[in-house]
Amino acid sequence: MTSVEIPISIAAALPTLTVLDITNDVRQGVSAAGGSGIAYVSPNGDPSVVRVQERETGLFSDLECLLERLVPLEADERTRLLSFLLGPRTEQIPYADGSLCLGQWQRILLLGFEDRCADEWTLTLVG
């Protein structure tokens, strides 16, 4: 039997939140480079953020509800306010011997708001 890794998969597609799982693609980039250091994963599209989190359906719907309560859908400049609340857009992930240092269930997620999520991101390795 042959296994195939899917580089990008949709983790959640909710009315105001889209989440893409980019873990496998990042893992391949780190593996190809080898060595040890810090991987910086940054979204190229606006409005998006990268987060390391467990890929759990309940989290996504809870997050969407929380963000809607904090910044209502009809609020002016909602995307800018959400980006401010969620902090830096880039995630830093250590790696050793060409392998990401993630927990067993942790994934690298690209979150987009308001039905938009560009699947473009940048991987910068320092080490």
KEVEXPA-924515 format. One record per residue (C-alpha): residue in one letter; chain; x, y negated, z. Coordinates in steps of 0.02 Angstrom, whole numbers, padded with zeros to 5 digits. Each point is the difference from the previous one (the first is absolute). Example, Ala and Ser with C-alpha at 12.3 -4.5 7.8 and 13.67 -1.06 7.14 Angstrom:
# KEVEXPA-924515
rest / kette / px / py / pz
A / A / 00615 / 00225 / 00390 .
S / A / 00069 / -00172 / -00033 .
END
This chain:
# KEVEXPA-924515
rest / kette / px / py / pz
M / A / 00000 / 00000 / 00000 .
T / A / 00063 / -00174 / -00044 .
S / A / -00035 / -00152 / 00107 .
V / A / -00012 / -00175 / -00070 .
E / A / 00021 / -00160 / 00100 .
I / A / -00117 / -00140 / -00049 .
P / A / 00096 / -00165 / 00013 .
I / A / -00149 / -00112 / 00038 .
S / A / -00167 / 00058 / 00066 .
I / A / -00154 / -00094 / 00055 .
A / A / -00015 / 00018 / 00188 .
A / A / -00157 / -00107 / 00015 .
A / A / -00110 / -00103 / -00115 .
L / A / -00120 / -00100 / 00106 .
P / A / -00102 / -00155 / -00049 .
T / A / 00131 / -00125 / 00063 .
L / A / 00154 / 00109 / 00026 .
T / A / 00101 / 00109 / -00118 .
V / A / 00140 / 00111 / 00067 .
L / A / 00130 / 00088 / -00107 .
D / A / 00118 / 00132 / 00070 .
I / A / 00174 / -00032 / -00074 .
T / A / 00098 / 00112 / 00119 .
N / A / 00054 / 00130 / -00128 .
D / A / 00065 / -00130 / -00122 .
V / A / 00098 / -00091 / 00136 .
R / A / 00067 / 00167 / 00062 .
Q / A / 00064 / 00041 / -00175 .
G / A / 00088 / -00168 / -00013 .
V / A / 00085 / 00022 / 00168 .
S / A / 00049 / 00180 / -00041 .
A / A / 00078 / -00052 / -00166 .
A / A / 00105 / -00133 / 00087 .
G / A / 00053 / 00112 / 00145 .
G / A / 00094 / -00064 / 00152 .
S / A / -00074 / -00087 / 00151 .
G / A / -00070 / -00172 / 00034 .
I / A / -00161 / -00100 / -00007 .
A / A / -00128 / 00007 / -00141 .
Y / A / -00098 / -00161 / -00027 .
V / A / -00164 / 00030 / -00090 .
S / A / -00086 / -00158 / -00062 .
P / A / -00160 / -00025 / -00101 .
N / A / 00017 / -00093 / -00165 .
G / A / -00184 / -00041 / -00017 .
D / A / -00098 / -00127 / 00097 .
P / A / -00094 / 00028 / 00113 .
S / A / 00082 / 00159 / 00066 .
V / A / 00099 / 00062 / 00150 .
V / A / 00100 / 00158 / 00032 .
R / A / -00024 / 00097 / 00162 .
V / A / 00061 / 00163 / 00075 .
Q / A / -00150 / 00088 / 00075 .
E / A / -00084 / 00168 / 00014 .
R / A / -00112 / 00033 / -00150 .
E / A / -00165 / 00018 / 00089 .
T / A / -00169 / -00041 / -00073 .
G / A / -00069 / -00069 / 00163 .
L / A / 00142 / -00126 / 00011 .
F / A / -00041 / -00075 / -00170 .
S / A / -00184 / -00027 / 00036 .
D / A / 00040 / -00066 / 00175 .
L / A / 00128 / -00119 / -00073 .
E / A / -00122 / -00062 / -00130 .
C / A / -00132 / -00033 / 00134 .
L / A / 00127 / -00086 / 00113 .
L / A / 00061 / -00114 / -00139 .
E / A / -00178 / -00043 / -00049 .
R / A / -00039 / -00048 / 00181 .
L / A / 00158 / -00105 / 00015 .
V / A / -00019 / -00087 / -00168 .
P / A / -00175 / 00013 / -00076 .
L / A / -00013 / 00043 / -00185 .
E / A / -00069 / -00171 / -00043 .
A / A / 00142 / -00095 / 00086 .
D / A / 00101 / -00120 / -00107 .
E / A / 00176 / 00065 / -00037 .
R / A / -00041 / 00167 / 00082 .
T / A / 00147 / 00090 / -00082 .
R / A / 00126 / -00128 / 00064 .
L / A / -00071 / 00014 / 00176 .
L / A / 00005 / 00191 / -00004 .
S / A / 00181 / -00003 / -00058 .
F / A / 00042 / -00117 / 00143 .
L / A / -00085 / 00114 / 00128 .
L / A / 00085 / 00158 / -00064 .
G / A / 00174 / -00074 / 00012 .
P / A / 00148 / 00028 / -00117 .
R / A / -00039 / 00077 / -00168 .
T / A / 00158 / 00107 / -00002 .
E / A / 00029 / 00160 / 00100 .
Q / A / 00172 / 00057 / 00060 .
I / A / 00029 / 00187 / 00009 .
P / A / 00162 / 00082 / 00058 .
Y / A / 00072 / 00143 / -00101 .
A / A / 00140 / 00124 / 00036 .
D / A / 00090 / 00117 / -00119 .
G / A / -00119 / -00048 / -00141 .
S / A / -00159 / 00038 / 00101 .
L / A / -00128 / -00122 / 00069 .
C / A / -00011 / -00003 / 00190 .
L / A / -00189 / 00013 / 00014 .
G / A / -00107 / 00095 / 00124 .
Q / A / -00083 / 00161 / -00056 .
W / A / -00164 / -00084 / -00049 .
Q / A / 00063 / -00175 / -00043 .
R / A / -00021 / -00064 / -00178 .
I / A / 00050 / -00160 / -00089 .
L / A / -00159 / -00090 / -00051 .
L / A / -00027 / -00146 / -00117 .
L / A / -00155 / -00097 / 00055 .
G / A / -00094 / -00118 / -00116 .
F / A / -00146 / -00112 / 00040 .
E / A / -00157 / -00055 / -00093 .
D / A / -00007 / 00143 / -00127 .
R / A / 00176 / -00039 / -00060 .
C / A / 00155 / 00103 / 00032 .
A / A / 00142 / -00005 / -00124 .
D / A / 00097 / 00163 / 00005 .
E / A / 00162 / -00096 / -00021 .
W / A / 00127 / -00006 / 00140 .
T / A / 00187 / -00020 / 00023 .
L / A / 00119 / 00115 / 00092 .
T / A / 00161 / -00078 / 00067 .
L / A / 00125 / 00113 / 00086 .
V / A / 00129 / -00072 / 00119 .
G / A / 00128 / 00118 / 00072 .
END
